[in-house]
Amino acid sequence: MAHFKKEQRLNWNELRIVLAIARSGSLAGAGRLLGISHPTIFRQSKALEEALGVQLFERDREGCHLTAAGRDVLAVAEKFEQDVEQLEARVAGRDEKPEGSIRVATVDTLVSGPLPEVLRSFCLQWPGITLDVQVSTSMADILKREADVAIRAGGTPPEQLVGRKLCRIAVAVYTAASGPIVSEESYGDQRWLSPGSRLDHLASADWIRTLGFAKQVVLKADSLLTLANAAAADMGLAVLPCYLAEGDRRLRRIGGPIESLAGDLWFLTHPELRKVARIHAFSTHLHAAFTKLRPLFEGTGNS
């Protein structure tokens, strides 16, 4: 461990700087994680190094990297962060009544689709619980306590989280209902709409590339809602989740769901929160609601 100045005592805000730089790999990225400007994160990182009397970061064209001393500080920061998260989870887990607030992380397509009605019925059933919904294309990290629960698509949940499968998510190709009839055989002659760089992890983006349609892509977007609206405007074909597109009269599905692109919708939470009364009530309600919505999500009906 580096020999820090005796009068210097690290606080949590300073440890967060080291964590953010290590996780993002750059000062700009760290600033985005912490919600502060690049110049501010630069000044704070330099001040931290001066206060400790040791170099923590090495900067080059590829980004910002931790020195050996920086890695020592990172290990302490990660341990402190974990201890705080576990303490918060234990304190929250002492709740016995289904009341209070639940921070819910989800995505815009669900909020624009069937989720609001599900949330409405929950609030009517449990008036003592307030839902704080956080919408983003990148899901909040439950382990870092940015949210209490998440409703998200994906494969097997991380080992550190408790997951409950809600339903299967079918995916299909859609075109404008007002446009000409399009068959699967003519895909090679069509214009395509594709997920942008922030959604490049989606299986649909890889599917478009694999089938050789990348050169026919006329628009990319970091929002499936944008792709749905573009498809409705007859800009091209889009691969969309059935729960989003089936109820949109502006869109027409081409063929059936693509099984290789199907996924699962999960309810995720921290292990130490699963027995909290309000979390348990929310999980139970979601499971019952999405069971009824399976025909819509699986592309077999508009229920």
Secondary structure, DSSP 8 states (H G I E B T S, - for coil): -----TT----HHHHHHHHHHHHHSSHHHHHHHHT--HHHHHHHHHHHHHHHTS--EEEETTEEEE-HHHHHHHHHHHHHHHHHHHHHHHHHTT--SS-EEEEEEE-HHHHTTTHHHHHHHHHHH-TTEEEEEEE-SS---GGGTS-SEEEEEESS--TTSEEEEEEEE-EEEEEETTS----GGGGGGS-EEEE-GGGTTSHHHHHHHHTT-GGGEEEEES-HHHHHHHHHTTS-EEEEEHHHHTT-TTEEEESS--GGG-EEEEEEE-GGGTTSHHHHHHHHHHHHHHHHTHHHHTTS---
